[in-house]
Amino acid sequence: MFISTSCVKDLEQEPPTGLTSASVFKDFANYPGALAKVYGGFAGGGQEPNGGNSDINGIDGNFSQYTRLLYTLQTLPTDEAVIAWNDGNLQTMHKMTWDSQNEFISGAYYRIYTQIATSNEFLRNVTDEKLASNNISGANLTEAKYMRAEARFLRALSYYYALDLFGNVPFVDETYLPGSTSAPQRISRAELFKFVESELNAVAGELKDPKTNEYARADKAAAWSLLARLYLNAAVYTGTARYNDVITNCNKVIAAGYTLKSKYADLFLVDNDKNNPETIFPIAFDGVRIQTSGGTTYLVHAAVGGSMPAESMFGINGGWGGLRTTKSYVGLFTNSADQRGNFYTSGQNLEINDLGTFTDGYAFVKYKNLTSTGGPGTDAAKNFCDADIPLLRLADVYLMYAEATLRGGNGNAATALQYVNNLRQRAGITAPLSSITTDFILDERGRELGWEMTRRTDLIRYGRFTTASYLWPWKGGVKDGKSVEDFRNLYPIPAKDLVANSNLIQNPGY
């Protein structure tokens, strides 16, 4: 994540001896670099290039990169993906047989809290009192307050993932000081929902207006979009539906002037940071200045293998032979004109007889290390990829609006239908629909948002993640799929954290 060239360089440097937060925040010139550290934790996995000197103990810095772990927990256990590798306990993710010792689940948990910690460190140094004592004034003061709102948004984003993935978790804000002898208190899922809701509503009034901030920095539309996602899942998180609130926040985003990018495939290429009126909040990557084997480097390389032409089709120097998809996901694309159903089938079997064999399962073509004109990425060696990952984009907002309307929210049914038809038309399907159902929306979310790390949450909301109502290959560890225990709708609190913090209680079933 780059705020400026100086910020990027700052992320690559070791801190000078004796440098403290107190001295850093006395000079406003240091504020962009300090905020870049918070943003940078979503893209990098360690203190050195390509995950070196990992931030998280017990797991490689590339495996523990933020979006790669989100993919592991949000996509791998679903119909959208399987992986061939046998690293550690990785195969338990798609088989849904994980336990509290799983290093990928622990990695995600500690990555989330590392981000919360860096956000808190920024926030405790930009209070009104600290800004006044450091003589931050005028335009610098105005900008510092915008930065403070961004850090609060980024903390809320990580707490949202803690809420969604783990439920009842430890809670710390900027008032919890590093080195404290008291362990963090446990917060219930319902109370954490209230905190995230309150924070997002607060910063929605303090962030810069939509489209006025630098690319890949949060603005009001990012807060509204995340609020819509939070409210869409409120019945799961709290037991109370909030569909009108979904629609209210979706309308705010749509009114801000976002539009669909004309070509779907261009959303996932090297230059998706340019001329992109659809993406609301991305995680930015760069093949030269931030080198990671997570991010889109992972999503491109790991999805290429077999007979797939790595360089000419994907702009990389070779595939890693890992990720494919299931026949259940392929089956969502019943219209042959749908450009989102882009599967590589030559030499690939639709049936997955062996999870460890790359040619079992169709390859899914999503991200590429090529520009929209076919040009190369910035890394001449073609190791590291430049495409950014859109965490929040307009198409998701359209689908949230449609689903909330169908579930009884106060949206307009004709408008909801039009939003869905707009997405299908963009995907190459010319015949418009005359009606839609909630079940159709789940399938459409799968088609539109495949590999964008929403599928687990969507399937849980529809009651289909653990149950027999929807099976896919190797769900539950058997070839044809089977139901699993409902407690797997939440991941376990890592066993090591339960030992370290007596305030915590393990989630049921683990």
LINMO-V312030 format. One record per residue. N is the residue number from 1. RES is the residue in one letter. OMEGA is omega in whole degrees, -180 to 180 (999 if undefined). NEAR is the number of other ideal C-beta (glycine too) atoms within 10 Angstrom. Layout:
BEGIN
<<N | RES | OMEGA | NEAR> <N | RES | OMEGA | NEAR>>
END
This chain:
BEGIN
<<1 | M | -174 | 26> <2 | F | 173 | 21> <3 | I | 173 | 24> <4 | S | 180 | 12> <5 | T | -179 | 9> <6 | S | 179 | 13> <7 | C | 179 | 19> <8 | V | 179 | 18> <9 | K | 180 | 12> <10 | D | -180 | 18> <11 | L | -177 | 20> <12 | E | -175 | 14> <13 | Q | 169 | 9> <14 | E | 179 | 8> <15 | P | 179 | 10> <16 | P | 179 | 7> <17 | T | 177 | 5> <18 | G | 179 | 6> <19 | L | -179 | 11> <20 | T | 177 | 9> <21 | S | -178 | 15> <22 | A | -179 | 11> <23 | S | 180 | 11> <24 | V | -172 | 15> <25 | F | 173 | 21> <26 | K | -176 | 16> <27 | D | -177 | 12> <28 | F | 179 | 19> <29 | A | 180 | 10> <30 | N | -174 | 16> <31 | Y | 179 | 21> <32 | P | 178 | 16> <33 | G | 179 | 19> <34 | A | 178 | 20> <35 | L | 178 | 25> <36 | A | 176 | 21> <37 | K | 179 | 17> <38 | V | 178 | 22> <39 | Y | -174 | 24> <40 | G | 179 | 21> <41 | G | 176 | 23> <42 | F | -177 | 24> <43 | A | -177 | 23> <44 | G | 179 | 29> <45 | G | -178 | 30> <46 | G | -178 | 18> <47 | Q | 179 | 16> <48 | E | -180 | 14> <49 | P | 177 | 16> <50 | N | 173 | 18> <51 | G | 180 | 24> <52 | G | -178 | 14> <53 | N | -172 | 10> <54 | S | 176 | 20> <55 | D | -172 | 21> <56 | I | 178 | 23> <57 | N | 173 | 10> <58 | G | 179 | 13> <59 | I | -179 | 22> <60 | D | -177 | 19> <61 | G | 176 | 23> <62 | N | 175 | 21> <63 | F | -174 | 22> <64 | S | 175 | 27> <65 | Q | -167 | 32> <66 | Y | -175 | 26> <67 | T | 177 | 23> <68 | R | 176 | 26> <69 | L | 175 | 27> <70 | L | 177 | 24> <71 | Y | -179 | 25> <72 | T | -177 | 24> <73 | L | -175 | 23> <74 | Q | -174 | 24> <75 | T | -177 | 24> <76 | L | 180 | 22> <77 | P | -173 | 24> <78 | T | 177 | 28> <79 | D | -173 | 27> <80 | E | -173 | 28> <81 | A | 164 | 26> <82 | V | 180 | 26> <83 | I | -175 | 25> <84 | A | -169 | 21> <85 | W | 180 | 15> <86 | N | 179 | 10> <87 | D | 175 | 13> <88 | G | -179 | 15> <89 | N | -174 | 16> <90 | L | -176 | 19> <91 | Q | 179 | 20> <92 | T | -177 | 18> <93 | M | 179 | 22> <94 | H | 180 | 27> <95 | K | 179 | 17> <96 | M | 179 | 21> <97 | T | -177 | 14> <98 | W | 175 | 21> <99 | D | -173 | 12> <100 | S | 176 | 17> <101 | Q | -174 | 15> <102 | N | -174 | 22> <103 | E | 179 | 18> <104 | F | 175 | 23> <105 | I | 177 | 24> <106 | S | 179 | 25> <107 | G | 179 | 28> <108 | A | 180 | 27> <109 | Y | -178 | 25> <110 | Y | 174 | 21> <111 | R | 178 | 25> <112 | I | -177 | 22> <113 | Y | 171 | 20> <114 | T | 178 | 16> <115 | Q | 177 | 23> <116 | I | -180 | 25> <117 | A | 180 | 18> <118 | T | 175 | 22> <119 | S | -180 | 26> <120 | N | 180 | 21> <121 | E | 176 | 16> <122 | F | -174 | 24> <123 | L | -178 | 20> <124 | R | 179 | 17> <125 | N | 180 | 21> <126 | V | 172 | 23> <127 | T | 178 | 12> <128 | D | -179 | 12> <129 | E | 180 | 8> <130 | K | 179 | 17> <131 | L | 179 | 19> <132 | A | -178 | 11> <133 | S | 178 | 12> <134 | N | 176 | 18> <135 | N | 174 | 11> <136 | I | -173 | 21> <137 | S | 175 | 12> <138 | G | -179 | 8> <139 | A | 178 | 8> <140 | N | 178 | 16> <141 | L | 178 | 15> <142 | T | -179 | 11> <143 | E | 179 | 15> <144 | A | 179 | 22> <145 | K | 173 | 16> <146 | Y | 179 | 18> <147 | M | 178 | 21> <148 | R | 178 | 22> <149 | A | 178 | 23> <150 | E | 179 | 26> <151 | A | 177 | 24> <152 | R | 177 | 24> <153 | F | -178 | 25> <154 | L | 175 | 26> <155 | R | 178 | 26> <156 | A | 178 | 26> <157 | L | 179 | 25> <158 | S | 176 | 22> <159 | Y | 175 | 25> <160 | Y | 179 | 23> <161 | Y | 175 | 22> <162 | A | 178 | 24> <163 | L | -175 | 25> <164 | D | -173 | 24> <165 | L | -170 | 20> <166 | F | 175 | 22> <167 | G | -176 | 20> <168 | N | -165 | 20> <169 | V | 173 | 23> <170 | P | -178 | 21> <171 | F | 174 | 18> <172 | V | 171 | 18> <173 | D | -174 | 16> <174 | E | 178 | 18> <175 | T | 178 | 9> <176 | Y | -171 | 16> <177 | L | 175 | 10> <178 | P | -179 | 10> <179 | G | 179 | 4> <180 | S | 180 | 10> <181 | T | 179 | 4> <182 | S | -180 | 8> <183 | A | 178 | 14> <184 | P | 177 | 17> <185 | Q | 176 | 12> <186 | R | 176 | 17> <187 | I | 180 | 21> <188 | S | -180 | 13> <189 | R | -179 | 19> <190 | A | 179 | 15> <191 | E | 177 | 14> <192 | L | 174 | 23> <193 | F | -179 | 24> <194 | K | 179 | 13> <195 | F | -180 | 16> <196 | V | 178 | 24> <197 | E | -179 | 21> <198 | S | -180 | 11> <199 | E | -178 | 22> <200 | L | 177 | 27> <201 | N | 179 | 15> <202 | A | -176 | 15> <203 | V | 176 | 25> <204 | A | 176 | 20> <205 | G | -174 | 9> <206 | E | 179 | 15> <207 | L | 176 | 26> <208 | K | 180 | 17> <209 | D | 179 | 10> <210 | P | 175 | 19> <211 | K | 180 | 14> <212 | T | 178 | 11> <213 | N | 175 | 18> <214 | E | -180 | 11> <215 | Y | 177 | 15> <216 | A | 170 | 19> <217 | R | -173 | 23> <218 | A | 173 | 26> <219 | D | -177 | 24> <220 | K | -179 | 23> <221 | A | 177 | 28> <222 | A | 179 | 26> <223 | A | 179 | 32> <224 | W | -179 | 26> <225 | S | 179 | 26> <226 | L | 174 | 26> <227 | L | 179 | 26> <228 | A | 179 | 26> <229 | R | 177 | 21> <230 | L | -178 | 22> <231 | Y | 180 | 26> <232 | L | -179 | 28> <233 | N | -175 | 20> <234 | A | -180 | 19> <235 | A | 176 | 14> <236 | V | -173 | 19> <237 | Y | -172 | 22> <238 | T | -176 | 18> <239 | G | -179 | 9> <240 | T | 180 | 9> <241 | A | -179 | 18> <242 | R | -171 | 23> <243 | Y | 176 | 22> <244 | N | 179 | 15> <245 | D | 173 | 20> <246 | V | -176 | 28> <247 | I | 178 | 24> <248 | T | -177 | 18> <249 | N | 174 | 29> <250 | C | 179 | 31> <251 | N | 178 | 17> <252 | K | 179 | 19> <253 | V | -177 | 27> <254 | I | 179 | 18> <255 | A | -179 | 11> <256 | A | 172 | 16> <257 | G | 175 | 10> <258 | Y | 178 | 22> <259 | T | 179 | 11> <260 | L | 171 | 18> <261 | K | -169 | 21> <262 | S | -178 | 10> <263 | K | -176 | 13> <264 | Y | -175 | 19> <265 | A | -178 | 17> <266 | D | 178 | 17> <267 | L | -169 | 23> <268 | F | -179 | 20> <269 | L | -177 | 26> <270 | V | -176 | 26> <271 | D | 178 | 17> <272 | N | 173 | 25> <273 | D | -176 | 17> <274 | K | 177 | 11> <275 | N | -177 | 10> <276 | N | -178 | 18> <277 | P | -172 | 12> <278 | E | -175 | 20> <279 | T | -177 | 21> <280 | I | 177 | 24> <281 | F | 178 | 19> <282 | P | 163 | 22> <283 | I | -172 | 20> <284 | A | 178 | 23> <285 | F | -179 | 31> <286 | D | -175 | 23> <287 | G | -180 | 25> <288 | V | -170 | 14> <289 | R | 170 | 18> <290 | I | -177 | 22> <291 | Q | -180 | 21> <292 | T | 172 | 26> <293 | S | 167 | 21> <294 | G | 176 | 27> <295 | G | -179 | 32> <296 | T | 172 | 28> <297 | T | 176 | 29> <298 | Y | -175 | 23> <299 | L | 177 | 25> <300 | V | -175 | 29> <301 | H | -175 | 26> <302 | A | -178 | 22> <303 | A | -177 | 27> <304 | V | 178 | 24> <305 | G | 179 | 23> <306 | G | -178 | 16> <307 | S | -175 | 10> <308 | M | -179 | 19> <309 | P | -170 | 11> <310 | A | -174 | 18> <311 | E | -174 | 14> <312 | S | -175 | 9> <313 | M | -174 | 13> <314 | F | 177 | 23> <315 | G | 180 | 24> <316 | I | -176 | 24> <317 | N | 178 | 13> <318 | G | 180 | 13> <319 | G | -180 | 20> <320 | W | 174 | 20> <321 | G | -176 | 20> <322 | G | -168 | 19> <323 | L | 168 | 29> <324 | R | 178 | 28> <325 | T | -177 | 28> <326 | T | 179 | 24> <327 | K | 176 | 15> <328 | S | 178 | 17> <329 | Y | 177 | 26> <330 | V | -178 | 17> <331 | G | 176 | 13> <332 | L | -174 | 20> <333 | F | -178 | 19> <334 | T | 179 | 10> <335 | N | -175 | 16> <336 | S | 180 | 8> <337 | A | -175 | 12> <338 | D | -177 | 17> <339 | Q | 179 | 14> <340 | R | 177 | 22> <341 | G | -174 | 21> <342 | N | -176 | 14> <343 | F | 174 | 16> <344 | Y | -172 | 19> <345 | T | -176 | 10> <346 | S | -179 | 11> <347 | G | -180 | 12> <348 | Q | 177 | 19> <349 | N | 176 | 15> <350 | L | 179 | 15> <351 | E | 176 | 11> <352 | I | 177 | 22> <353 | N | -178 | 10> <354 | D | -180 | 13> <355 | L | -177 | 21> <356 | G | -180 | 12> <357 | T | -175 | 15> <358 | F | -177 | 26> <359 | T | 171 | 18> <360 | D | -175 | 19> <361 | G | 177 | 29> <362 | Y | 173 | 21> <363 | A | -179 | 25> <364 | F | -178 | 22> <365 | V | -178 | 18> <366 | K | -179 | 20> <367 | Y | 176 | 26> <368 | K | 176 | 24> <369 | N | 179 | 28> <370 | L | 175 | 23> <371 | T | 180 | 18> <372 | S | 176 | 17> <373 | T | 177 | 9> <374 | G | -179 | 10> <375 | G | -176 | 11> <376 | P | 172 | 16> <377 | G | -174 | 29> <378 | T | -180 | 13> <379 | D | -175 | 20> <380 | A | 180 | 9> <381 | A | 178 | 10> <382 | K | 175 | 19> <383 | N | -171 | 17> <384 | F | -171 | 26> <385 | C | -174 | 31> <386 | D | -174 | 28> <387 | A | 178 | 30> <388 | D | 178 | 27> <389 | I | 179 | 25> <390 | P | 177 | 22> <391 | L | -179 | 22> <392 | L | 177 | 22> <393 | R | -171 | 23> <394 | L | -179 | 25> <395 | A | 177 | 26> <396 | D | 179 | 24> <397 | V | 176 | 26> <398 | Y | -177 | 25> <399 | L | 175 | 24> <400 | M | 178 | 26> <401 | Y | -177 | 27> <402 | A | -179 | 28> <403 | E | 180 | 26> <404 | A | 177 | 27> <405 | T | 180 | 26> <406 | L | -180 | 19> <407 | R | 174 | 16> <408 | G | 177 | 10> <409 | G | -172 | 23> <410 | N | 175 | 12> <411 | G | 180 | 24> <412 | N | -174 | 13> <413 | A | 180 | 12> <414 | A | 178 | 9> <415 | T | 178 | 15> <416 | A | 179 | 23> <417 | L | -180 | 18> <418 | Q | 179 | 14> <419 | Y | -180 | 24> <420 | V | 178 | 22> <421 | N | 176 | 17> <422 | N | 179 | 16> <423 | L | -179 | 20> <424 | R | 178 | 20> <425 | Q | 178 | 13> <426 | R | -180 | 19> <427 | A | 176 | 21> <428 | G | 180 | 15> <429 | I | -171 | 18> <430 | T | -177 | 8> <431 | A | -178 | 10> <432 | P | 174 | 12> <433 | L | 176 | 13> <434 | S | 178 | 7> <435 | S | 178 | 7> <436 | I | 178 | 19> <437 | T | 178 | 9> <438 | T | 178 | 13> <439 | D | 178 | 11> <440 | F | -179 | 15> <441 | I | 177 | 23> <442 | L | 178 | 19> <443 | D | -179 | 14> <444 | E | 175 | 23> <445 | R | 176 | 25> <446 | G | -180 | 21> <447 | R | -175 | 19> <448 | E | -170 | 23> <449 | L | -180 | 19> <450 | G | 179 | 23> <451 | W | 176 | 21> <452 | E | 167 | 23> <453 | M | 174 | 20> <454 | T | -165 | 23> <455 | R | 180 | 24> <456 | R | -179 | 21> <457 | T | 179 | 21> <458 | D | -179 | 21> <459 | L | 176 | 24> <460 | I | -180 | 18> <461 | R | -180 | 21> <462 | Y | 179 | 18> <463 | G | -174 | 13> <464 | R | -177 | 18> <465 | F | -176 | 23> <466 | T | -169 | 20> <467 | T | 177 | 14> <468 | A | -179 | 12> <469 | S | 174 | 11> <470 | Y | 179 | 18> <471 | L | 175 | 17> <472 | W | -177 | 22> <473 | P | 176 | 23> <474 | W | 167 | 21> <475 | K | -178 | 25> <476 | G | 175 | 19> <477 | G | 176 | 15> <478 | V | -170 | 11> <479 | K | -176 | 13> <480 | D | 179 | 10> <481 | G | 175 | 19> <482 | K | 177 | 13> <483 | S | 175 | 15> <484 | V | -178 | 19> <485 | E | -178 | 11> <486 | D | -180 | 14> <487 | F | 180 | 13> <488 | R | 169 | 19> <489 | N | 172 | 19> <490 | L | 173 | 18> <491 | Y | 180 | 24> <492 | P | 167 | 23> <493 | I | -179 | 24> <494 | P | -177 | 23> <495 | A | -178 | 15> <496 | K | -180 | 15> <497 | D | 176 | 20> <498 | L | 177 | 16> <499 | V | -175 | 9> <500 | A | -174 | 11> <501 | N | -177 | 14> <502 | S | 177 | 9> <503 | N | -175 | 13> <504 | L | 177 | 19> <505 | I | -179 | 10> <506 | Q | 175 | 14> <507 | N | -177 | 19> <508 | P | 175 | 11> <509 | G | -176 | 12> <510 | Y | 999 | 16>>
END
